[in-house]
């Protein structure tokens, strides 16, 4: 019995350690003009071969939590790290659900739009950065 415990204990510890390690994600391939989703710290590579977009950070999420009633709806601000034509650049985009158009920025020959930030905050719950996903659209100019 002691041998079984001594043998299985290290295996359990190794399994628990492996479960806690952040999984490396393969880059997502996207094409201009088609929306795509990125999880926190993930990278999307354009099939055009000259652009990559990384979801670098959630800078702010002041959106009104469900089911609260707020005077102002709030916003979510994210940072994207862009690699285009051998140049690196960071941009910030803001998501507000009531806007009639999406926030966008131009990098080189591309316009990058933030279409969605999820999950939406819920009253009394904290969202960890690694739980965020965003939806983007990249268009050639």
Sine and cosine of phi, psi and omega as CSV:
sin_phi,cos_phi,sin_psi,cos_psi,sin_omega,cos_omega
0.00,0.00,-0.69,0.72,0.01,-1.00
-0.89,0.46,-0.60,0.80,0.01,-1.00
-0.89,0.45,-0.66,0.76,0.02,-1.00
-0.89,0.46,-0.68,0.73,0.00,-1.00
-0.91,0.41,-0.69,0.72,0.00,-1.00
-0.91,0.42,-0.55,0.84,0.00,-1.00
-0.97,0.22,-0.68,0.73,-0.08,-1.00
-0.99,0.17,-0.43,0.90,-0.01,-1.00
-0.85,0.53,-0.76,0.65,0.03,-1.00
-0.89,0.45,-0.55,0.83,0.03,-1.00
-0.90,0.43,-0.66,0.75,0.02,-1.00
-0.90,0.43,-0.68,0.73,0.02,-1.00
-0.88,0.48,-0.70,0.72,0.02,-1.00
-0.89,0.45,-0.66,0.75,0.03,-1.00
-0.90,0.44,-0.67,0.74,0.03,-1.00
-0.90,0.43,-0.63,0.77,0.03,-1.00
-0.90,0.43,-0.65,0.76,-0.01,-1.00
-0.91,0.41,-0.58,0.81,0.01,-1.00
-0.93,0.37,-0.51,0.86,-0.04,-1.00
-0.99,0.13,-0.28,0.96,-0.01,-1.00
-0.96,0.28,0.65,-0.76,0.04,-1.00
-0.93,0.37,0.75,-0.67,0.02,-1.00
-0.97,0.24,0.70,-0.72,0.10,-0.99
-0.97,0.24,0.72,-0.70,-0.01,-1.00
-0.98,-0.21,0.64,-0.77,0.12,-0.99
-0.96,0.28,0.59,-0.81,0.03,-1.00
-0.86,0.52,0.57,-0.82,0.02,-1.00
-1.00,-0.03,0.70,-0.72,0.05,-1.00
-1.00,-0.09,0.72,-0.69,0.04,-1.00
-0.76,-0.65,0.29,-0.96,0.06,-1.00
-0.84,-0.54,0.54,-0.84,0.01,-1.00
-0.84,0.53,0.65,-0.76,0.05,-1.00
1.00,0.05,-0.03,1.00,0.00,-1.00
-0.84,-0.54,0.80,-0.61,-0.02,-1.00
-0.92,0.39,0.46,-0.89,0.02,-1.00
-0.51,-0.86,0.38,-0.92,-0.03,-1.00
-0.95,-0.30,0.60,-0.80,0.11,-0.99
-0.79,-0.62,0.67,-0.74,0.17,-0.99
-1.00,0.03,0.28,-0.96,-0.01,-1.00
-0.79,0.62,0.78,-0.63,0.02,-1.00
0.96,0.28,0.05,1.00,0.05,-1.00
-0.99,0.16,0.35,-0.94,0.01,-1.00
-0.85,-0.53,0.65,-0.76,0.12,-0.99
-0.92,-0.39,0.74,-0.68,0.03,-1.00
-0.94,-0.34,0.77,-0.63,0.01,-1.00
-0.94,0.34,0.68,-0.73,0.05,-1.00
-0.94,0.33,-0.07,1.00,0.09,-1.00
-0.98,0.22,-0.23,0.97,0.13,-0.99
1.00,0.05,-0.01,1.00,-0.08,-1.00
-0.79,-0.62,0.26,0.96,-0.07,-1.00
-0.54,-0.84,0.71,-0.70,0.17,-0.99
-0.72,-0.69,0.56,-0.83,-0.05,-1.00
-0.78,-0.63,0.80,-0.60,0.03,-1.00
-0.90,-0.44,0.75,-0.66,0.10,-1.00
-0.98,0.21,1.00,-0.08,-0.19,-0.98
-1.00,0.10,-0.63,0.78,-0.11,-0.99
-0.30,-0.96,0.43,-0.90,0.21,-0.98
-0.98,-0.22,0.94,-0.33,-0.08,-1.00
-0.99,0.12,-0.51,0.86,-0.03,-1.00
-0.29,-0.96,0.58,-0.81,0.18,-0.98
-0.63,-0.78,1.00,-0.06,-0.03,-1.00
-0.96,-0.29,0.33,0.94,-0.01,-1.00
-0.90,0.43,0.58,-0.82,-0.02,-1.00
-0.89,0.45,0.84,-0.54,-0.04,-1.00
-0.95,0.31,0.51,-0.86,0.08,-1.00
-0.97,0.22,0.70,-0.71,0.04,1.00
-0.98,-0.19,0.39,0.92,-0.06,-1.00
-0.89,0.46,0.41,-0.91,0.12,-0.99
-0.94,-0.33,0.85,-0.53,-0.10,-1.00
-0.87,-0.50,0.49,-0.87,0.07,-1.00
-0.92,0.39,-0.62,0.78,-0.01,-1.00
-0.82,-0.57,0.66,-0.75,-0.07,-1.00
-0.94,0.34,-0.36,0.93,-0.03,-1.00
0.99,0.16,-0.08,-1.00,-0.04,-1.00
-0.44,-0.90,0.29,-0.96,0.12,-0.99
-0.87,-0.49,0.78,-0.62,0.02,-1.00
-0.92,-0.39,0.77,-0.64,0.01,-1.00
-0.82,-0.57,0.42,-0.91,0.08,-1.00
-0.94,-0.34,0.74,-0.68,0.08,-1.00
-0.90,-0.44,0.69,-0.72,0.13,-0.99
-0.98,-0.18,0.83,-0.56,-0.10,-1.00
-0.91,-0.41,0.71,-0.70,0.13,-0.99
-0.88,-0.48,0.91,-0.41,-0.03,-1.00
-0.63,-0.78,0.80,-0.60,0.07,-1.00
0.74,0.67,0.79,0.61,0.05,-1.00
0.90,0.44,0.33,0.95,0.07,-1.00
-0.85,-0.52,0.67,-0.74,0.08,-1.00
-0.96,-0.26,0.62,-0.78,-0.02,-1.00
-0.45,-0.89,0.60,-0.80,0.12,-0.99
-0.95,-0.30,0.67,-0.74,0.05,-1.00
-0.77,-0.64,0.40,-0.92,0.10,-1.00
-0.91,-0.42,0.71,-0.71,0.07,-1.00
-0.81,-0.59,0.53,-0.85,-0.06,-1.00
-0.89,-0.46,0.71,-0.71,0.06,-1.00
-0.93,-0.36,0.82,-0.58,0.17,-0.99
-0.75,-0.66,0.82,-0.57,-0.10,-0.99
-0.88,0.47,-0.51,0.86,-0.10,-1.00
-1.00,0.10,-0.11,0.99,0.01,-1.00
-0.90,0.43,0.59,-0.81,0.03,-1.00
-0.99,0.13,-0.24,0.97,0.07,-1.00
-0.68,-0.73,0.33,-0.94,-0.03,-1.00
-1.00,0.05,0.56,-0.83,0.08,-1.00
-0.92,0.38,0.69,-0.73,-0.02,-1.00
-0.58,-0.81,0.38,-0.92,0.06,-1.00
-0.67,-0.74,0.42,-0.91,-0.02,-1.00
-0.96,-0.29,0.75,-0.66,0.07,-1.00
-0.76,-0.65,0.90,-0.43,-0.04,-1.00
0.85,0.52,-0.81,-0.58,-0.01,-1.00
-0.99,-0.11,0.36,0.93,-0.09,-1.00
-0.78,-0.63,0.60,-0.80,0.16,-0.99
-0.95,-0.30,0.79,-0.62,-0.03,-1.00
-0.92,-0.40,0.84,-0.55,-0.04,-1.00
-0.90,-0.44,0.67,-0.74,0.10,-1.00
-1.00,-0.08,0.91,-0.42,-0.10,-0.99
-0.98,-0.17,-0.45,0.89,-0.07,-1.00
-0.32,-0.95,0.54,-0.84,0.15,-0.99
-0.78,-0.63,0.79,-0.61,0.02,-1.00
-0.66,-0.75,0.42,-0.91,0.07,1.00
-0.98,0.18,0.27,-0.96,0.08,-1.00
-0.99,0.17,0.65,-0.76,-0.01,-1.00
-0.86,0.51,0.56,-0.83,0.10,-0.99
-0.87,-0.49,0.60,-0.80,-0.05,-1.00
-0.83,0.56,0.79,-0.61,0.05,-1.00
0.99,0.12,0.04,1.00,-0.01,-1.00
-0.88,-0.47,0.63,-0.78,0.06,-1.00
-0.98,-0.20,0.69,-0.72,0.05,-1.00
-0.98,-0.18,0.84,-0.54,0.07,-1.00
-0.97,0.24,0.54,-0.84,-0.05,-1.00
-0.83,0.56,-0.63,0.77,-0.05,-1.00
-0.93,0.36,-0.14,0.99,0.02,-1.00
-1.00,-0.04,-0.07,1.00,-0.04,-1.00
-0.99,0.15,0.55,-0.84,0.15,-0.99
-0.75,-0.67,0.50,-0.87,0.08,-1.00
-0.76,-0.64,0.42,-0.91,0.11,-0.99
-0.90,-0.43,0.78,-0.62,-0.03,-1.00
-0.85,-0.53,0.33,-0.94,0.17,-0.99
-0.70,-0.72,0.77,-0.64,0.06,-1.00
-0.91,-0.41,0.78,-0.62,0.00,-1.00
-0.81,-0.58,0.64,-0.77,0.09,-1.00
-0.97,0.24,0.64,-0.77,0.03,-1.00
-1.00,-0.07,0.00,0.00,0.00,0.00
